[in-house]
Amino acid sequence: MASLIPPSKISGLTQGMFVGSVSDNFNERIEQKIFHAEIVVDTEKLKREESRYQKLPIINDFLDADGNDCMKQTIQDNYNQIKEDVKQIVKDELGRIANDENLKHLIQKA
């Protein structure tokens, strides 16, 4: 497949263009297996639709009080909090299972 449609052809496509290759079945032969086509877009209709778009609100801009970008730190803090939350949930559930006569057999003892 890679040799039929080289990456240079794919990377050189403009918007709306696409290429592909399809396979057939033994009893359903397809003569034209490789294609190169264009999606025709009604630009006037698209412009009308885009004119009705509303701007998305900024929910979090990741700026601190001094205007510094703190996105990486915020994401890391969220990751760490989720990790701690999961550890706590596992600890709580293991404790609950260990104290339940019907479930404590599910915990393996080392």
VEXMI-220412 format. One record per residue (C-alpha): residue number from 1; x, y, z. Coordinates in nm, 4 decimals, decimal comma. Example, Ala and Ser with C-alpha at 12.3 -4.5 7.8 and 13.67 -1.06 7.14 Angstrom:
VEXMI-220412
+-----+----------+----------+----------+
|   i |        u |        v |        w |
+-----+----------+----------+----------+
|   1 |   1,2300 |  -0,4500 |   0,7800 |
|   2 |   1,3670 |  -0,1060 |   0,7140 |
+-----+----------+----------+----------+
END
This chain:
VEXMI-220412
+-----+----------+----------+----------+
|   i |        u |        v |        w |
+-----+----------+----------+----------+
|   1 |   0,0000 |   0,0000 |   0,0000 |
|   2 |   0,2798 |   0,2407 |   0,0893 |
|   3 |   0,4342 |   0,1997 |  -0,2542 |
|   4 |   0,0993 |   0,2532 |  -0,4307 |
|   5 |   0,0330 |   0,5879 |  -0,2660 |
|   6 |   0,3665 |   0,7430 |  -0,1716 |
|   7 |   0,3815 |   0,9780 |   0,1277 |
|   8 |   0,5011 |   1,2567 |  -0,1020 |
|   9 |   0,1694 |   1,2416 |  -0,2877 |
|  10 |  -0,0323 |   1,2375 |   0,0336 |
|  11 |   0,1632 |   1,5235 |   0,1924 |
|  12 |   0,1227 |   1,7338 |  -0,1219 |
|  13 |  -0,2568 |   1,7197 |  -0,1201 |
|  14 |  -0,4503 |   2,0419 |  -0,0844 |
|  15 |  -0,7598 |   2,0876 |   0,1293 |
|  16 |  -1,0483 |   1,8701 |   0,0111 |
|  17 |  -0,8282 |   1,6254 |  -0,1801 |
|  18 |  -0,7899 |   1,2632 |  -0,0786 |
|  19 |  -0,6324 |   0,9446 |  -0,2088 |
|  20 |  -0,6864 |   0,5847 |  -0,1171 |
|  21 |  -0,6796 |   0,2226 |  -0,2091 |
|  22 |  -0,9510 |  -0,0366 |  -0,1602 |
|  23 |  -0,9453 |  -0,4142 |  -0,1734 |
|  24 |  -1,1969 |  -0,6443 |  -0,3314 |
|  25 |  -1,3330 |  -0,9927 |  -0,2673 |
|  26 |  -1,2864 |  -1,3022 |  -0,4816 |
|  27 |  -1,6421 |  -1,2866 |  -0,6122 |
|  28 |  -1,6713 |  -0,9049 |  -0,6172 |
|  29 |  -1,3906 |  -0,7688 |  -0,8318 |
|  30 |  -1,3189 |  -0,3959 |  -0,8277 |
|  31 |  -1,1303 |  -0,2741 |  -1,1326 |
|  32 |  -1,0467 |   0,0738 |  -1,0004 |
|  33 |  -0,8771 |   0,0040 |  -0,6667 |
|  34 |  -0,6733 |   0,3215 |  -0,6324 |
|  35 |  -0,8430 |   0,6595 |  -0,6292 |
|  36 |  -0,7580 |   1,0274 |  -0,6116 |
|  37 |  -1,0535 |   1,2571 |  -0,5607 |
|  38 |  -1,1702 |   1,5949 |  -0,4367 |
|  39 |  -1,4487 |   1,6863 |  -0,1984 |
|  40 |  -1,6402 |   1,9775 |  -0,3465 |
|  41 |  -1,7364 |   2,2291 |  -0,0781 |
|  42 |  -2,0068 |   2,4918 |  -0,1182 |
|  43 |  -1,7955 |   2,7844 |   0,0050 |
|  44 |  -2,0866 |   3,0296 |   0,0169 |
|  45 |  -2,2896 |   2,7954 |   0,2357 |
|  46 |  -1,9834 |   2,7357 |   0,4512 |
|  47 |  -1,9278 |   3,1117 |   0,4966 |
|  48 |  -2,2913 |   3,1567 |   0,6020 |
|  49 |  -2,2583 |   2,8749 |   0,8518 |
|  50 |  -1,9290 |   3,0078 |   0,9888 |
|  51 |  -2,0796 |   3,3542 |   1,0348 |
|  52 |  -2,3196 |   3,2013 |   1,2899 |
|  53 |  -2,0377 |   3,0487 |   1,4953 |
|  54 |  -2,0047 |   3,1754 |   1,8500 |
|  55 |  -1,6713 |   3,2217 |   2,0209 |
|  56 |  -1,5943 |   2,9622 |   2,2847 |
|  57 |  -1,5553 |   3,1094 |   2,6316 |
|  58 |  -1,2152 |   3,0961 |   2,7972 |
|  59 |  -1,2644 |   2,8613 |   3,0894 |
|  60 |  -0,9057 |   2,8641 |   3,2117 |
|  61 |  -0,6217 |   3,0622 |   3,0623 |
|  62 |  -0,3551 |   2,9036 |   3,2876 |
|  63 |  -0,2106 |   3,2405 |   3,3854 |
|  64 |  -0,1099 |   3,3122 |   3,7417 |
|  65 |  -0,1546 |   3,6471 |   3,9188 |
|  66 |   0,1647 |   3,7789 |   3,7563 |
|  67 |   0,0558 |   3,6758 |   3,4065 |
|  68 |   0,2960 |   3,3798 |   3,3838 |
|  69 |   0,1845 |   3,0688 |   3,1969 |
|  70 |   0,1411 |   2,7925 |   3,4547 |
|  71 |  -0,0281 |   2,5322 |   3,2333 |
|  72 |   0,2406 |   2,2634 |   3,2748 |
|  73 |   0,2400 |   2,3032 |   3,6523 |
|  74 |  -0,1406 |   2,2988 |   3,6676 |
|  75 |  -0,1544 |   1,9809 |   3,4589 |
|  76 |   0,1168 |   1,8192 |   3,6736 |
|  77 |  -0,0681 |   1,9185 |   3,9926 |
|  78 |  -0,3931 |   1,7721 |   3,8550 |
|  79 |  -0,2119 |   1,4521 |   3,7545 |
|  80 |  -0,0584 |   1,4193 |   4,1021 |
|  81 |  -0,3957 |   1,4832 |   4,2697 |
|  82 |  -0,5689 |   1,2193 |   4,0559 |
|  83 |  -0,2903 |   0,9723 |   4,1327 |
|  84 |  -0,3295 |   1,0350 |   4,5074 |
|  85 |  -0,7090 |   1,0092 |   4,4808 |
|  86 |  -0,6789 |   0,6702 |   4,3093 |
|  87 |  -0,4369 |   0,5455 |   4,5763 |
|  88 |  -0,6830 |   0,6536 |   4,8469 |
|  89 |  -0,9759 |   0,4838 |   4,6710 |
|  90 |  -0,7763 |   0,1594 |   4,6418 |
|  91 |  -0,6745 |   0,1792 |   5,0096 |
|  92 |  -1,0339 |   0,2461 |   5,1199 |
|  93 |  -1,1744 |  -0,0365 |   4,9074 |
|  94 |  -0,9106 |  -0,2852 |   5,0229 |
|  95 |  -0,9981 |  -0,1936 |   5,3819 |
|  96 |  -1,3699 |  -0,2340 |   5,3136 |
|  97 |  -1,3146 |  -0,5724 |   5,1464 |
|  98 |  -1,0832 |  -0,6916 |   5,4267 |
|  99 |  -1,3509 |  -0,6087 |   5,6862 |
| 100 |  -1,6346 |  -0,7783 |   5,4983 |
| 101 |  -1,6811 |  -1,1467 |   5,5876 |
| 102 |  -1,8235 |  -1,2211 |   5,2426 |
| 103 |  -1,5411 |  -1,0502 |   5,0532 |
| 104 |  -1,2209 |  -1,0831 |   5,2564 |
| 105 |  -1,1322 |  -1,4112 |   5,0849 |
| 106 |  -1,0734 |  -1,2064 |   4,7666 |
| 107 |  -0,7614 |  -1,0417 |   4,9096 |
| 108 |  -0,4448 |  -1,2429 |   4,8624 |
| 109 |  -0,2133 |  -1,2578 |   5,1611 |
| 110 |   0,1566 |  -1,2258 |   5,0935 |
+-----+----------+----------+----------+
END
